[in-house]
């Protein structure tokens, strides 16, 4: 029995409509066992971005008999009987994108803050890592210098981050690999774009102090983000050598130039790196040492905006798509789709993240749900 947890995001969802869902899908039967809205961000009304932003459910990850799932600023911890163990938030948890659940910790990709945060299962901070503190990595990504991480900002509040240079690399992926942690820098801004944002930061801070929210286009678009020519994406290795994380342990393993929208996810399988090419609607496998592309699998969708990645078996990986909302099992050795699972979602709904559940998880009770009483559990 193979079951997976899936999160999603609904583009252009009105303020009174659900913007993201949590599903449990049985891959053996193709049946969706549970579909439930995830609690909305507390800052949703302050976010003008109708395409993504604070809307929707975000990362999901499982470790043994516990599961972690997030919205934009809150991490929910559940046990294998679907009981909520707790839910927590804090100022660094702004625009969460990915989670990695492990026995002793939950790693959180805090995208607004350009920060990797390590929390225990009660939400207490164990460690943090900012790539901006690694001078070699900063230079390797094409920047002379950048402002250091500012611990005084509430990165959950969209008004707070309009007055600075944040989300420079779009840290949107974290997973375990043999040498440490594999991080996805989904869209690394060009040095020219960062310079432009540093100039705009001054009026942005003044506007924020006056209570003025920067506007965002509400025009429907097929992709959930602005195009930013000159950007790139990268897979970065962060080594763990005992003790706190610090500078000097990161290495760029693979980089893609000419990225318009963010790429997503990342996995290592032996000497192969895999990532979701959201620009090209593909699952791509590259050589770990040379960076040469070994193979790719085209993912259906109009557009696909490929996102969400989980290993199923040798050479077979599960990826998510939009239009239609679906999961696809892709065999990278054969270079083809071997199974598909349509999820029958809302209009403009897109898969965000996916992970396989361990066999200890009970069948979810669709009549009772999971998130119905989360407000009493949230801690800050």
C-alpha positions in Angstrom: 0.0 0.0 0.0 1.5 3.3 -1.1 -0.1 6.5 0.1 1.1 10.0 -0.3 0.3 13.4 1.3 -0.2 16.2 -1.2 -0.5 20.0 -0.6 -1.8 22.5 -3.1 -2.3 26.2 -3.8 -5.2 27.8 -5.6 -4.4 30.8 -7.7 -6.8 33.8 -7.7 -8.8 32.4 -4.8 -11.0 35.3 -3.4 -10.6 36.4 0.2 -13.5 34.3 1.2 -12.5 31.1 -0.7 -10.1 28.4 0.4 -6.6 28.9 -1.1 -5.0 25.6 -0.4 -5.7 22.0 0.3 -4.2 18.9 2.0 -4.9 15.5 0.4 -4.1 11.9 1.1 -4.0 9.8 -2.1 -3.8 6.0 -2.4 -1.5 5.3 -5.4 -2.5 1.7 -5.6 -6.2 2.5 -6.3 -5.9 6.1 -7.5 -8.4 7.1 -4.8 -8.2 10.4 -3.0 -8.9 9.4 0.7 -9.0 12.9 2.1 -9.3 16.5 0.7 -9.3 19.2 3.3 -8.5 23.0 3.3 -5.5 24.0 5.2 -5.9 27.0 7.6 -5.3 30.3 5.9 -2.4 32.6 6.7 -3.1 35.2 9.3 -1.6 37.8 6.9 -3.6 36.8 3.9 -5.7 40.0 3.9 -2.6 42.1 3.8 -1.1 40.3 0.8 -2.0 41.8 -2.6 -0.6 38.9 -4.6 -3.5 36.9 -6.1 -1.4 34.2 -7.7 0.6 32.7 -4.9 2.1 34.7 -2.1 0.6 33.8 1.3 -2.1 31.7 -0.2 -2.3 27.9 0.0 -0.7 24.9 1.7 3.1 24.6 1.5 5.7 22.0 2.4 4.9 18.6 3.7 7.3 16.0 5.1 7.1 12.8 7.2 9.4 11.2 9.6 8.4 7.8 11.0 5.0 8.3 12.8 5.0 12.1 12.6 4.1 14.4 9.8 4.8 18.2 9.4 2.8 20.4 7.0 2.8 24.1 6.6 0.9 27.1 5.4 2.8 30.3 4.7 3.9 30.9 8.3 2.7 28.1 10.5 4.0 24.5 10.8 1.5 21.9 11.9 2.7 18.6 13.5 0.5 15.5 13.3 0.9 11.9 14.5 0.1 8.8 12.5 -3.5 8.8 13.8 -4.0 12.3 12.3 -4.1 13.9 15.7 -2.6 17.5 15.8 0.4 17.5 18.2 0.9 21.2 17.9 1.2 24.2 15.5 3.7 26.9 15.8 4.8 30.1 14.2 7.5 32.8 14.8 8.7 35.9 13.0 11.3 34.1 10.8 8.7 31.8 9.3 7.7 34.0 6.4 6.7 32.5 3.1 7.6 28.9 4.1 8.2 26.8 1.0 9.6 23.4 2.0 10.0 21.2 5.1 12.2 18.3 6.0 11.0 16.3 8.9 13.5 14.2 10.8 13.4 12.3 14.1 14.8 15.1 16.2 13.9 18.2 14.1 12.0 19.9 11.4 14.1 21.9 8.8 12.2 24.9 7.4 13.0 26.8 4.2 12.1 30.4 5.2 12.0 31.9 1.8 11.3 35.6 2.6 14.2 35.6 5.1 16.7 33.7 2.9 17.0 31.5 5.9 17.2 27.8 6.7 15.7 27.2 10.2 16.0 24.1 12.3 13.2 23.6 14.9 12.4 20.9 17.3 8.9 19.3 17.2 7.6 21.9 19.7 8.7 24.8 17.5 11.8 25.8 19.5 14.8 27.0 17.5 17.7 24.6 17.4 19.8 26.3 14.7 19.7 28.6 11.8 21.7 29.2 8.6 21.8 32.2 6.3 23.6 31.8 3.0 24.3 35.6 3.2 26.9 34.9 5.9 28.9 32.7 3.6 31.1 35.1 1.7 32.3 32.4 -0.7 28.8 31.4 -1.6 27.7 35.1 -1.9 30.5 35.7 -4.4 29.9 32.4 -6.2 26.3 33.5 -6.8 27.5 36.7 -8.4 27.1 39.3 -5.6 29.8 41.5 -4.2 28.0 41.9 -0.9 24.5 41.7 0.6 22.9 43.0 3.8 23.2 40.4 6.5 20.1 38.5 7.9 18.1 40.9 10.0 16.6 39.2 13.1 14.4 42.1 13.9 12.1 41.8 10.9 8.8 39.9 11.0 9.2 38.1 7.7 5.6 36.8 7.9 4.2 40.3 7.3 4.2 41.4 3.7 4.3 45.0 4.7 7.6 44.5 6.7 9.5 42.9 3.8 8.6 45.6 1.2 11.2 47.8 2.8 14.3 45.7 2.2 16.2 43.3 0.0 14.7 39.9 0.8 14.1 36.6 -0.9 17.2 36.9 -3.1 17.6 33.2 -3.9 14.1 32.0 -3.3 15.2 29.2 -0.9 12.4 26.7 -1.7 13.8 23.2 -1.2 15.5 21.2 1.6 16.1 17.5 1.6 18.6 15.1 3.1 21.6 13.8 1.0 24.6 11.7 1.8 26.9 14.7 2.5 24.4 16.8 4.4 21.5 18.9 3.2 20.6 19.6 -0.4 19.0 23.0 -0.8 17.1 24.4 -3.7 17.7 28.0 -4.6 14.8 28.2 -6.9 15.4 31.6 -8.5 18.7 33.5 -7.8 18.2 37.1 -8.7 20.7 38.9 -10.9 23.1 41.4 -9.4 21.4 44.1 -11.4 18.0 43.2 -10.0 19.3 43.2 -6.4 20.8 46.7 -7.0 17.5 47.8 -8.3 15.7 46.4 -5.2 18.3 48.1 -2.8 17.4 51.4 -4.4 13.6 50.7 -4.1 14.0 49.6 -0.5 14.2 53.2 0.8 10.7 54.3 -0.5 9.4 50.9 0.4 10.3 51.4 4.0 8.8 54.8 4.0 5.6 53.4 2.5 5.5 50.6 5.1 5.8 53.1 7.9 2.9 55.1 6.4 0.8 51.9 6.2 0.9 51.8 2.4 1.0 48.3 0.8 2.8 47.9 -2.4 0.4 46.8 -5.2 0.6 43.7 -7.3 -1.1 43.0 -10.7 -4.3 41.1 -10.4 -4.3 40.2 -14.1 -4.7 36.4 -14.5 -1.6 34.7 -15.8 -0.9 31.0 -16.5 2.2 31.0 -14.2 2.1 32.0 -10.5 4.9 34.6 -10.5 6.5 37.5 -12.3 9.1 36.9 -14.9 12.6 38.1 -13.9 15.1 37.8 -16.8 18.7 37.3 -15.9 17.9 35.0 -13.0 19.3 31.5 -12.3 18.6 28.5 -10.1 20.9 26.3 -8.2 21.2 23.2 -6.0 23.4 23.8 -3.0 25.1 21.3 -0.7 25.2 22.4 3.0 27.5 20.1 4.9 26.8 19.1 8.5 30.1 18.4 10.3 28.8 18.5 13.9 28.0 21.5 15.9 26.1 24.6 14.8 25.7 25.5 11.2 28.0 28.3 10.1 29.6 29.8 7.0 32.0 28.0 4.7 30.2 24.7 4.5 28.1 25.3 1.4 28.9 24.4 -2.2 27.0 25.0 -5.4 26.5 21.6 -7.0 24.5 22.6 -10.1 23.3 25.8 -11.6 20.8 26.7 -14.4 21.0 30.0 -16.1 18.3 32.0 -17.8 15.5 31.2 -15.4 12.3 33.2 -15.7 10.2 31.5 -12.9 11.6 29.5 -10.0 12.6 25.9 -10.4 11.7 23.6 -7.5 12.7 20.7 -5.3 15.8 18.6 -5.5 16.9 15.1 -4.7 20.1 13.1 -4.8 20.1 9.4 -5.9 23.6 8.1 -6.0 25.6 10.2 -8.4 22.4 11.7 -9.9 20.8 15.0 -8.9 17.1 15.5 -9.8 15.1 18.7 -9.8 11.7 19.9 -11.0 12.2 22.2 -14.0 9.2 24.4 -13.6 10.4 26.6 -16.5 10.6 23.7 -19.0 7.8 21.4 -17.5 10.2 18.6 -17.0 11.7 16.3 -14.3 15.4 16.5 -15.0 18.3 14.2 -13.9 21.9 15.5 -14.1 25.2 14.0 -13.2 26.3 14.9 -9.7 29.9 15.5 -10.7 29.9 17.0 -14.2 26.5 18.7 -14.1 25.6 17.2 -17.5 22.0 16.3 -18.1 21.5 12.6 -18.2 17.8 12.5 -19.0 14.5 14.3 -18.6 10.8 13.4 -18.5 8.2 15.9 -19.9 5.4 16.5 -17.5 1.9 17.1 -19.0 0.0 20.3 -18.2 -1.1 23.6 -19.8 1.0 24.8 -18.2 2.5 22.1 -16.0 4.5 24.3 -13.6 6.1 21.2 -12.3 6.5 21.2 -8.5 6.5 18.6 -5.8 9.0 15.7 -5.9 9.2 12.3 -4.1 11.1 9.1 -4.7 8.8 6.1 -5.2 11.2 3.3 -6.2 14.4 2.8 -8.2 14.3 5.4 -11.1 10.6 6.3 -10.5 9.7 9.6 -9.0 6.4 11.3 -8.2 5.9 14.9 -9.4 3.1 17.4 -9.3 1.5 19.5 -12.0 -1.3 21.9 -12.6 -3.9 22.3 -15.4 -4.9 19.6 -14.8 -4.2 19.2 -11.1 -2.4 15.8 -11.1 0.5 13.7 -9.9 2.7 11.8 -12.4 5.0 8.9 -11.8 8.0 9.5 -14.0 10.7 6.8 -14.8 13.9 8.7 -15.5 15.7 5.7 -16.8 13.0 5.1 -19.4 12.3 8.8 -19.9 8.6 8.4 -19.7 5.5 8.8 -17.6 4.4 5.4 -16.2 1.3 6.4 -14.1 -0.9 9.4 -13.6 -3.3 10.4 -10.9 -5.8 13.3 -11.6 -6.9 15.0 -8.4 -10.0 16.9 -9.5 -9.1 20.2 -7.9 -10.4 23.7 -8.1 -9.8 25.9 -11.1 -6.3 27.3 -11.0 -5.2 24.8 -8.4 -1.6 23.6 -8.5 0.3 20.8 -6.6 2.7 22.3 -4.2 4.4 19.4 -2.4 4.2 15.7 -2.0 5.6 13.0 0.3 5.1 9.3 0.8 3.5 8.3 4.1 4.9 5.5 6.2 2.8 2.4 6.6 2.0 3.2 10.2 -0.3 6.1 9.2 -4.0 5.3 9.7 -6.6 5.8 7.0 -7.8 9.4 7.4 -11.4 9.9 8.5 -12.8 12.3 5.8 -15.8 13.0 8.0 -13.7 14.2 10.9 -10.9 15.9 8.9 -7.6 17.0 10.3 -7.4 20.8 10.6 -10.8 21.6 12.0 -9.6 22.9 15.4 -6.1 24.1 14.8 -6.5 27.6 16.2 -6.3 26.3 19.8 -3.0 24.7 19.1 -1.0 27.5 17.5 1.9 28.9 19.5 4.2 31.8 18.7 
